[in-house]
Amino acid sequence: MEWFKKIVSYPFSILFYVSFGGVLVLFHPLQWLAVTLGGASAHRGMINVMNLCLMRCLHILGVVFDYKNDFELPKDRPLIIVSNHQSMFDVPLISWCMHRYKPKFISKMELGKGIPSISFNLRRGEHVLIERKNPRQSLPAIQNFAKRVADQNFGAVIFPEGTRSTDGKPKSFAQTGLKILFKNIPNAVIVPVTINNSWKLIRHGDFPLGMGIKITLEVKAPIELNAKPVDELIIEIEKSIVSTIK
């Protein structure tokens, strides 16, 4: 049956990529207009609409979403949103589902140029671009990013696994980025997040894409930053996220 679904997914994957690419091309000039005419607030609103459209594109593949958040997260304090990472679609998923908390991402430098809408947003949307293999650039960049998050009560999103898990199995968390955020956002609330099944979209690679998948994003119990020593805190966060990865 799996081979049949793979064959059927070819035309739907083409339709998805055409739609997905069309949204990115359309919103590139719209973002520029939003920034030029309305500033950062208008740009955030435009990004929210774009992410909603990107999520709707996945319906072409029969993808459905389930967002679970049983907690009242503060809007008057910065958040550190810590998530596992399974595919590139995790970013619009978190961006849309948690848009009220103004999520900002730590992203690799290569994404900051050449990609319609995405590169513009990463450069102008108060995110941070880092060179992973260059600590002289990446560490100060994350520090400055953390200070902006603290000043403006944003939600700093970090994927501590570093790279995507292509089979859904969690990878060990790297601690450096988390520790920098903790140090520079001392009044933050930590929000563990578990994503399930987005890796199935790319189980065959970038083409064809998986079909008929239910992707879930579950917000776990928030944790006060000063609840435990840092090393113990990171272990607790990792356990919370990994505990419901299926």
Order of alpha helices (4+ residues) and beta strands (2+ residues): alpha-beta-beta-alpha-beta-alpha-beta-alpha-beta-alpha-beta-beta-beta-alpha
